[in-house]
Amino acid sequence: MRRPASALAAVAIVAAALSGCGSSGTPLHRVNSAVGRTAASTWVRYELSLQRPHLFSPSIAVQGGRGAYDFKTGLGYLFLQLKLPSSGYQTLFGDLEPATFLLAPSPAPAGVLPPGRNWISAPLSSSATDQGLSAQAEGLAPALLLDEIAWGVQHASAAGTHVVETVPMAEYRVTVNLATALTAAKRRRQAGVAAAIEQELHTDPSGSLTILVWVNGPGYVGKIESDIPGSKLGTTSFLFSSFTRPYTGTLPPASAVVRLASLAGGSKSVWTIATNS
């Protein structure tokens, strides 16, 4: 997942600026401070959970996933573990760039991909952009929710302290104005993020999104969770496991990538093609 480092720096700057709203003890300040601190990290690793997703055939179960993100370079990756109707398993590896989503199924369904090509690419910010796919791809990375809070937060309320994976965290319910976040995304030329937010607004014209944020003792976002309207992801949850463990991954070479539109059945979703369902 690649995002310009300058845009990530802007997230931290905006969050820091917003943290001036209200006193330092208010829920809004604590959330903004945690978002800014998290976006200013170099690396973050996370556990990914999707509740009631509709990306795949009902016979395919999403068991969870993991991801890593380098805020300094904007490079990261994720994978989803699937349980197939045959009782077998499949792993989907994904990379996200500002204009393109890359997906690699392993094992690749027989006859789906050309020899030597194991990654499928789909545009996120061209004239042929599928805003639903943009919401799905961006929604699998935590930066979308962090961006939406940093750029469009309206209100935050405390919801008590809860133990998350044995770690006590303060929980907050945050309300985001998606139209405000969209304006910021366009101003920063974050085309993929903008397309994702446009899909959210198209699905839920209220323009208001609720995000649950858990802040850990050191003041970072320890967990973040929300439905992403129009994404078919269901409830998406990111549990951050490390802010210091380096991630040094690279994007796949162009020789290993095939365009979604060039595949037989390219009019189908990338998820349907990858799972041959």
TORKOL-4160 file (C-alpha; in steps of 0.2 Angstrom, whole numbers, padded with zeros to 4 digits, m for minus):
277
<pt num="1" X="0000" Y="0000" Z="0000"/>
<pt num="2" X="0009" Y="0016" Z="m0006"/>
<pt num="3" X="0004" Y="0033" Z="m0001"/>
<pt num="4" X="0015" Y="0049" Z="m0002"/>
<pt num="5" X="0024" Y="0053" Z="0014"/>
<pt num="6" X="0019" Y="0071" Z="0012"/>
<pt num="7" X="0001" Y="0066" Z="0013"/>
<pt num="8" X="0004" Y="0056" Z="0029"/>
<pt num="9" X="0014" Y="0071" Z="0037"/>
<pt num="10" X="m0001" Y="0081" Z="0033"/>
<pt num="11" X="m0012" Y="0069" Z="0043"/>
<pt num="12" X="m0001" Y="0072" Z="0058"/>
<pt num="13" X="m0001" Y="0090" Z="0056"/>
<pt num="14" X="m0020" Y="0092" Z="0054"/>
<pt num="15" X="m0023" Y="0081" Z="0069"/>
<pt num="16" X="m0011" Y="0091" Z="0079"/>
<pt num="17" X="m0020" Y="0107" Z="0074"/>
<pt num="18" X="m0037" Y="0100" Z="0078"/>
<pt num="19" X="m0031" Y="0094" Z="0095"/>
<pt num="20" X="m0032" Y="0113" Z="0100"/>
<pt num="21" X="m0051" Y="0111" Z="0100"/>
<pt num="22" X="m0056" Y="0111" Z="0118"/>
<pt num="23" X="m0046" Y="0108" Z="0133"/>
<pt num="24" X="m0032" Y="0094" Z="0134"/>
<pt num="25" X="m0044" Y="0083" Z="0144"/>
<pt num="26" X="m0058" Y="0082" Z="0132"/>
<pt num="27" X="m0062" Y="0066" Z="0122"/>
<pt num="28" X="m0060" Y="0076" Z="0106"/>
<pt num="29" X="m0042" Y="0081" Z="0111"/>
<pt num="30" X="m0037" Y="0064" Z="0116"/>
<pt num="31" X="m0043" Y="0056" Z="0100"/>
<pt num="32" X="m0035" Y="0069" Z="0089"/>
<pt num="33" X="m0019" Y="0068" Z="0099"/>
<pt num="34" X="m0019" Y="0049" Z="0097"/>
<pt num="35" X="m0023" Y="0050" Z="0079"/>
<pt num="36" X="m0009" Y="0062" Z="0076"/>
<pt num="37" X="0004" Y="0052" Z="0086"/>
<pt num="38" X="m0001" Y="0036" Z="0077"/>
<pt num="39" X="0001" Y="0044" Z="0059"/>
<pt num="40" X="0018" Y="0051" Z="0065"/>
<pt num="41" X="0024" Y="0034" Z="0068"/>
<pt num="42" X="0037" Y="0026" Z="0056"/>
<pt num="43" X="0029" Y="0009" Z="0056"/>
<pt num="44" X="0013" Y="0000" Z="0061"/>
<pt num="45" X="0008" Y="m0018" Z="0061"/>
<pt num="46" X="m0010" Y="m0023" Z="0063"/>
<pt num="47" X="m0022" Y="m0037" Z="0065"/>
<pt num="48" X="m0037" Y="m0036" Z="0053"/>
<pt num="49" X="m0055" Y="m0042" Z="0056"/>
<pt num="50" X="m0070" Y="m0041" Z="0045"/>
<pt num="51" X="m0087" Y="m0045" Z="0053"/>
<pt num="52" X="m0101" Y="m0050" Z="0041"/>
<pt num="53" X="m0092" Y="m0045" Z="0024"/>
<pt num="54" X="m0100" Y="m0048" Z="0007"/>
<pt num="55" X="m0085" Y="m0047" Z="m0004"/>
<pt num="56" X="m0086" Y="m0066" Z="m0008"/>
<pt num="57" X="m0098" Y="m0080" Z="m0011"/>
<pt num="58" X="m0108" Y="m0084" Z="0005"/>
<pt num="59" X="m0099" Y="m0101" Z="0005"/>
<pt num="60" X="m0082" Y="m0092" Z="0008"/>
<pt num="61" X="m0077" Y="m0087" Z="0025"/>
<pt num="62" X="m0065" Y="m0073" Z="0030"/>
<pt num="63" X="m0055" Y="m0079" Z="0045"/>
<pt num="64" X="m0045" Y="m0063" Z="0047"/>
<pt num="65" X="m0029" Y="m0055" Z="0041"/>
<pt num="66" X="m0014" Y="m0045" Z="0045"/>
<pt num="67" X="m0005" Y="m0030" Z="0038"/>
<pt num="68" X="0009" Y="m0018" Z="0039"/>
<pt num="69" X="0011" Y="0000" Z="0035"/>
<pt num="70" X="0026" Y="0012" Z="0033"/>
<pt num="71" X="0020" Y="0029" Z="0037"/>
<pt num="72" X="0037" Y="0037" Z="0032"/>
<pt num="73" X="0037" Y="0030" Z="0014"/>
<pt num="74" X="0019" Y="0026" Z="0012"/>
<pt num="75" X="0022" Y="0007" Z="0008"/>
<pt num="76" X="0013" Y="m0007" Z="0016"/>
<pt num="77" X="0004" Y="m0023" Z="0012"/>
<pt num="78" X="m0010" Y="m0034" Z="0019"/>
<pt num="79" X="m0017" Y="m0052" Z="0018"/>
<pt num="80" X="m0033" Y="m0060" Z="0021"/>
<pt num="81" X="m0035" Y="m0079" Z="0025"/>
<pt num="82" X="m0051" Y="m0087" Z="0017"/>
<pt num="83" X="m0059" Y="m0104" Z="0021"/>
<pt num="84" X="m0066" Y="m0111" Z="0005"/>
<pt num="85" X="m0081" Y="m0122" Z="0003"/>
<pt num="86" X="m0070" Y="m0137" Z="m0001"/>
<pt num="87" X="m0063" Y="m0136" Z="0017"/>
<pt num="88" X="m0047" Y="m0129" Z="0009"/>
<pt num="89" X="m0039" Y="m0112" Z="0012"/>
<pt num="90" X="m0033" Y="m0098" Z="0001"/>
<pt num="91" X="m0023" Y="m0082" Z="0005"/>
<pt num="92" X="m0026" Y="m0066" Z="m0003"/>
<pt num="93" X="m0011" Y="m0054" Z="m0003"/>
<pt num="94" X="m0014" Y="m0035" Z="m0007"/>
<pt num="95" X="m0005" Y="m0020" Z="m0010"/>
<pt num="96" X="m0012" Y="m0002" Z="m0011"/>
<pt num="97" X="m0006" Y="0012" Z="m0021"/>
<pt num="98" X="m0014" Y="0030" Z="m0023"/>
<pt num="99" X="m0020" Y="0025" Z="m0041"/>
<pt num="100" X="m0020" Y="0006" Z="m0041"/>
<pt num="101" X="m0025" Y="m0009" Z="m0030"/>
<pt num="102" X="m0015" Y="m0025" Z="m0032"/>
<pt num="103" X="m0021" Y="m0042" Z="m0027"/>
<pt num="104" X="m0012" Y="m0059" Z="m0027"/>
<pt num="105" X="m0022" Y="m0075" Z="m0024"/>
<pt num="106" X="m0012" Y="m0090" Z="m0017"/>
<pt num="107" X="m0014" Y="m0102" Z="m0023"/>
<pt num="108" X="m0020" Y="m0094" Z="m0039"/>
<pt num="109" X="m0036" Y="m0103" Z="m0046"/>
<pt num="110" X="m0031" Y="m0113" Z="m0061"/>
<pt num="111" X="m0033" Y="m0105" Z="m0078"/>
<pt num="112" X="m0037" Y="m0088" Z="m0071"/>
<pt num="113" X="m0020" Y="m0079" Z="m0072"/>
<pt num="114" X="m0008" Y="m0079" Z="m0087"/>
<pt num="115" X="0008" Y="m0089" Z="m0084"/>
<pt num="116" X="0021" Y="m0079" Z="m0074"/>
<pt num="117" X="0008" Y="m0066" Z="m0068"/>
<pt num="118" X="0002" Y="m0069" Z="m0050"/>
<pt num="119" X="m0004" Y="m0051" Z="m0046"/>
<pt num="120" X="m0020" Y="m0043" Z="m0053"/>
<pt num="121" X="m0021" Y="m0024" Z="m0054"/>
<pt num="122" X="m0037" Y="m0013" Z="m0054"/>
<pt num="123" X="m0037" Y="0006" Z="m0055"/>
<pt num="124" X="m0044" Y="0016" Z="m0041"/>
<pt num="125" X="m0043" Y="0034" Z="m0048"/>
<pt num="126" X="m0045" Y="0034" Z="m0067"/>
<pt num="127" X="m0060" Y="0038" Z="m0077"/>
<pt num="128" X="m0065" Y="0019" Z="m0075"/>
<pt num="129" X="m0064" Y="0020" Z="m0056"/>
<pt num="130" X="m0075" Y="0008" Z="m0047"/>
<pt num="131" X="m0079" Y="0018" Z="m0032"/>
<pt num="132" X="m0085" Y="0002" Z="m0023"/>
<pt num="133" X="m0068" Y="m0006" Z="m0026"/>
<pt num="134" X="m0059" Y="0010" Z="m0020"/>
<pt num="135" X="m0069" Y="0009" Z="m0004"/>
<pt num="136" X="m0065" Y="m0009" Z="m0002"/>
<pt num="137" X="m0046" Y="m0007" Z="m0005"/>
<pt num="138" X="m0044" Y="0009" Z="0005"/>
<pt num="139" X="m0055" Y="0001" Z="0018"/>
<pt num="140" X="m0043" Y="m0013" Z="0021"/>
<pt num="141" X="m0029" Y="m0001" Z="0026"/>
<pt num="142" X="m0031" Y="0009" Z="0043"/>
<pt num="143" X="m0025" Y="0025" Z="0035"/>
<pt num="144" X="m0043" Y="0028" Z="0028"/>
<pt num="145" X="m0051" Y="0029" Z="0045"/>
<pt num="146" X="m0036" Y="0039" Z="0052"/>
<pt num="147" X="m0038" Y="0051" Z="0038"/>
<pt num="148" X="m0056" Y="0053" Z="0040"/>
<pt num="149" X="m0054" Y="0057" Z="0058"/>
<pt num="150" X="m0040" Y="0069" Z="0055"/>
<pt num="151" X="m0049" Y="0079" Z="0042"/>
<pt num="152" X="m0067" Y="0078" Z="0046"/>
<pt num="153" X="m0069" Y="0074" Z="0065"/>
<pt num="154" X="m0085" Y="0083" Z="0072"/>
<pt num="155" X="m0087" Y="0075" Z="0089"/>
<pt num="156" X="m0080" Y="0063" Z="0101"/>
<pt num="157" X="m0087" Y="0055" Z="0117"/>
<pt num="158" X="m0079" Y="0044" Z="0130"/>
<pt num="159" X="m0086" Y="0026" Z="0131"/>
<pt num="160" X="m0077" Y="0019" Z="0146"/>
<pt num="161" X="m0061" Y="0009" Z="0148"/>
<pt num="162" X="m0060" Y="m0009" Z="0141"/>
<pt num="163" X="m0048" Y="m0023" Z="0140"/>
<pt num="164" X="m0043" Y="m0026" Z="0122"/>
<pt num="165" X="m0031" Y="m0042" Z="0120"/>
<pt num="166" X="m0026" Y="m0040" Z="0138"/>
<pt num="167" X="m0022" Y="m0022" Z="0136"/>
<pt num="168" X="m0033" Y="m0008" Z="0145"/>
<pt num="169" X="m0038" Y="0005" Z="0133"/>
<pt num="170" X="m0049" Y="0020" Z="0133"/>
<pt num="171" X="m0064" Y="0019" Z="0121"/>
<pt num="172" X="m0071" Y="0034" Z="0111"/>
<pt num="173" X="m0085" Y="0036" Z="0099"/>
<pt num="174" X="m0081" Y="0048" Z="0085"/>
<pt num="175" X="m0092" Y="0056" Z="0073"/>
<pt num="176" X="m0084" Y="0061" Z="0056"/>
<pt num="177" X="m0091" Y="0073" Z="0043"/>
<pt num="178" X="m0087" Y="0064" Z="0027"/>
<pt num="179" X="m0090" Y="0079" Z="0015"/>
<pt num="180" X="m0077" Y="0088" Z="0025"/>
<pt num="181" X="m0065" Y="0074" Z="0024"/>
<pt num="182" X="m0068" Y="0072" Z="0005"/>
<pt num="183" X="m0064" Y="0090" Z="0002"/>
<pt num="184" X="m0047" Y="0088" Z="0011"/>
<pt num="185" X="m0044" Y="0072" Z="0002"/>
<pt num="186" X="m0046" Y="0081" Z="m0015"/>
<pt num="187" X="m0036" Y="0095" Z="m0009"/>
<pt num="188" X="m0022" Y="0084" Z="m0005"/>
<pt num="189" X="m0024" Y="0074" Z="m0022"/>
<pt num="190" X="m0028" Y="0058" Z="m0013"/>
<pt num="191" X="m0038" Y="0051" Z="m0027"/>
<pt num="192" X="m0040" Y="0033" Z="m0020"/>
<pt num="193" X="m0046" Y="0040" Z="m0003"/>
<pt num="194" X="m0057" Y="0053" Z="m0012"/>
<pt num="195" X="m0066" Y="0039" Z="m0022"/>
<pt num="196" X="m0068" Y="0028" Z="m0007"/>
<pt num="197" X="m0076" Y="0043" Z="0003"/>
<pt num="198" X="m0087" Y="0047" Z="m0012"/>
<pt num="199" X="m0093" Y="0029" Z="m0012"/>
<pt num="200" X="m0097" Y="0031" Z="0007"/>
<pt num="201" X="m0107" Y="0047" Z="0004"/>
<pt num="202" X="m0116" Y="0039" Z="m0011"/>
<pt num="203" X="m0122" Y="0025" Z="0000"/>
<pt num="204" X="m0126" Y="0035" Z="0016"/>
<pt num="205" X="m0131" Y="0052" Z="0011"/>
<pt num="206" X="m0132" Y="0058" Z="0029"/>
<pt num="207" X="m0113" Y="0061" Z="0027"/>
<pt num="208" X="m0110" Y="0056" Z="0045"/>
<pt num="209" X="m0099" Y="0041" Z="0050"/>
<pt num="210" X="m0097" Y="0034" Z="0067"/>
<pt num="211" X="m0079" Y="0027" Z="0071"/>
<pt num="212" X="m0074" Y="0018" Z="0087"/>
<pt num="213" X="m0057" Y="0022" Z="0093"/>
<pt num="214" X="m0047" Y="0014" Z="0107"/>
<pt num="215" X="m0032" Y="0024" Z="0114"/>
<pt num="216" X="m0019" Y="0014" Z="0124"/>
<pt num="217" X="m0008" Y="0020" Z="0138"/>
<pt num="218" X="0006" Y="0028" Z="0128"/>
<pt num="219" X="m0007" Y="0038" Z="0119"/>
<pt num="220" X="m0008" Y="0029" Z="0102"/>
<pt num="221" X="m0023" Y="0022" Z="0093"/>
<pt num="222" X="m0023" Y="0004" Z="0099"/>
<pt num="223" X="m0038" Y="m0001" Z="0089"/>
<pt num="224" X="m0050" Y="0007" Z="0077"/>
<pt num="225" X="m0066" Y="0000" Z="0070"/>
<pt num="226" X="m0080" Y="0006" Z="0059"/>
<pt num="227" X="m0092" Y="0001" Z="0045"/>
<pt num="228" X="m0087" Y="0008" Z="0028"/>
<pt num="229" X="m0103" Y="0012" Z="0019"/>
<pt num="230" X="m0104" Y="0004" Z="0001"/>
<pt num="231" X="m0088" Y="m0006" Z="0004"/>
<pt num="232" X="m0096" Y="m0024" Z="0007"/>
<pt num="233" X="m0082" Y="m0025" Z="0020"/>
<pt num="234" X="m0095" Y="m0026" Z="0035"/>
<pt num="235" X="m0087" Y="m0020" Z="0051"/>
<pt num="236" X="m0069" Y="m0017" Z="0049"/>
<pt num="237" X="m0057" Y="m0018" Z="0064"/>
<pt num="238" X="m0039" Y="m0014" Z="0065"/>
<pt num="239" X="m0029" Y="m0020" Z="0081"/>
<pt num="240" X="m0012" Y="m0012" Z="0081"/>
<pt num="241" X="0001" Y="m0024" Z="0087"/>
<pt num="242" X="0017" Y="m0014" Z="0085"/>
<pt num="243" X="0023" Y="0004" Z="0081"/>
<pt num="244" X="0042" Y="0000" Z="0080"/>
<pt num="245" X="0044" Y="m0016" Z="0071"/>
<pt num="246" X="0052" Y="m0012" Z="0054"/>
<pt num="247" X="0043" Y="m0016" Z="0038"/>
<pt num="248" X="0054" Y="m0016" Z="0023"/>
<pt num="249" X="0042" Y="m0024" Z="0009"/>
<pt num="250" X="0042" Y="m0019" Z="m0009"/>
<pt num="251" X="0029" Y="m0019" Z="m0023"/>
<pt num="252" X="0028" Y="m0033" Z="m0035"/>
<pt num="253" X="0038" Y="m0031" Z="m0052"/>
<pt num="254" X="0027" Y="m0025" Z="m0067"/>
<pt num="255" X="0032" Y="m0042" Z="m0075"/>
<pt num="256" X="0021" Y="m0051" Z="m0062"/>
<pt num="257" X="0006" Y="m0040" Z="m0064"/>
<pt num="258" X="m0009" Y="m0042" Z="m0075"/>
<pt num="259" X="m0023" Y="m0029" Z="m0077"/>
<pt num="260" X="m0040" Y="m0034" Z="m0071"/>
<pt num="261" X="m0048" Y="m0027" Z="m0087"/>
<pt num="262" X="m0038" Y="m0039" Z="m0098"/>
<pt num="263" X="m0043" Y="m0055" Z="m0089"/>
<pt num="264" X="m0057" Y="m0066" Z="m0095"/>
<pt num="265" X="m0072" Y="m0061" Z="m0084"/>
<pt num="266" X="m0064" Y="m0044" Z="m0081"/>
<pt num="267" X="m0081" Y="m0036" Z="m0078"/>
<pt num="268" X="m0083" Y="m0047" Z="m0063"/>
<pt num="269" X="m0076" Y="m0041" Z="m0046"/>
<pt num="270" X="m0058" Y="m0044" Z="m0042"/>
<pt num="271" X="m0063" Y="m0054" Z="m0027"/>
<pt num="272" X="m0074" Y="m0065" Z="m0038"/>
<pt num="273" X="m0060" Y="m0068" Z="m0051"/>
<pt num="274" X="m0047" Y="m0071" Z="m0037"/>
<pt num="275" X="m0057" Y="m0084" Z="m0029"/>
<pt num="276" X="m0064" Y="m0091" Z="m0045"/>
<pt num="277" X="m0081" Y="m0090" Z="m0037"/>
